[in-house]
Amino acid sequence: MSCCPQTTAPLTERHRIKVRYGGGRTVVIKGPVTRIDYRFSGLERLQLVDPRDAVAIVRNPLFWIEAVIELATTEAGTSRNRRSADA
């Protein structure tokens, strides 16, 4: 039983998954669906990832989902692997 009612909606092309990397070395992962290269490192631990790619990436225990982000309509078409600041 949940404390707060939550609605679920399908992810669309306007969504990105905020994925955090827990390793230290630089890794480049090619998204299995979009074929986008996602670069993670000890300094760039947080990346916005296409939801279709995130499903496969977070199967590795060095990666986990931090949040789901909905992009503004104008950003959805142009945002491909935009770098986000590490919080």
C-alpha positions in Angstrom: 0.0 0.0 0.0 1.4 3.4 -1.0 1.2 6.5 1.0 0.5 8.7 -2.0 -1.7 8.0 -5.0 0.4 7.9 -8.1 -0.7 7.8 -11.7 1.3 6.0 -14.3 1.6 7.2 -17.9 3.6 5.7 -20.8 6.9 7.2 -21.6 7.1 9.1 -24.9 9.8 10.7 -27.1 9.5 13.7 -24.8 10.9 11.8 -21.8 14.5 11.1 -20.8 15.8 9.0 -17.9 18.4 10.5 -15.6 20.9 7.7 -15.2 23.7 7.8 -12.6 27.0 6.0 -13.0 28.7 4.6 -9.9 32.0 3.7 -11.4 35.2 5.7 -11.6 36.6 5.0 -15.1 35.3 6.6 -18.2 33.0 4.4 -20.2 31.1 4.9 -23.4 28.0 2.9 -23.9 26.2 2.7 -27.2 22.4 2.7 -26.8 21.1 -0.6 -28.0 18.0 1.0 -29.6 19.0 4.5 -30.6 22.7 3.8 -31.2 23.6 7.0 -29.3 26.9 7.0 -27.5 26.5 7.8 -23.8 29.7 8.9 -22.1 30.0 8.4 -18.3 33.0 9.0 -16.1 33.9 9.8 -12.5 33.3 13.5 -13.3 30.3 13.0 -15.6 28.3 10.6 -13.6 24.8 11.8 -14.6 23.4 11.7 -18.1 20.0 12.0 -19.7 19.3 8.8 -21.6 16.6 7.8 -24.0 14.1 5.5 -22.1 14.5 2.8 -24.7 18.3 2.7 -24.0 18.0 3.1 -20.3 16.2 -0.2 -19.8 19.3 -2.0 -21.0 21.9 0.3 -19.4 20.6 0.0 -15.9 20.8 -3.8 -16.0 24.5 -3.2 -15.1 24.8 -2.7 -11.3 27.1 0.4 -11.9 24.1 2.3 -13.3 20.8 3.3 -11.7 17.8 5.5 -12.5 17.6 8.7 -10.6 14.6 10.3 -12.2 12.3 10.6 -15.2 12.4 14.0 -17.0 9.9 15.3 -19.4 11.5 17.6 -21.9 9.9 20.8 -23.2 8.2 20.3 -26.6 11.0 22.3 -28.4 13.8 20.2 -26.7 12.3 16.8 -27.5 13.3 16.8 -31.1 16.8 18.3 -30.7 17.9 16.7 -27.4 20.3 13.9 -28.2 22.5 13.0 -25.2 22.5 16.4 -23.7 24.9 16.6 -20.8 23.4 17.5 -17.4 25.2 19.0 -14.5 26.1 16.5 -11.7 24.0 17.3 -8.7 
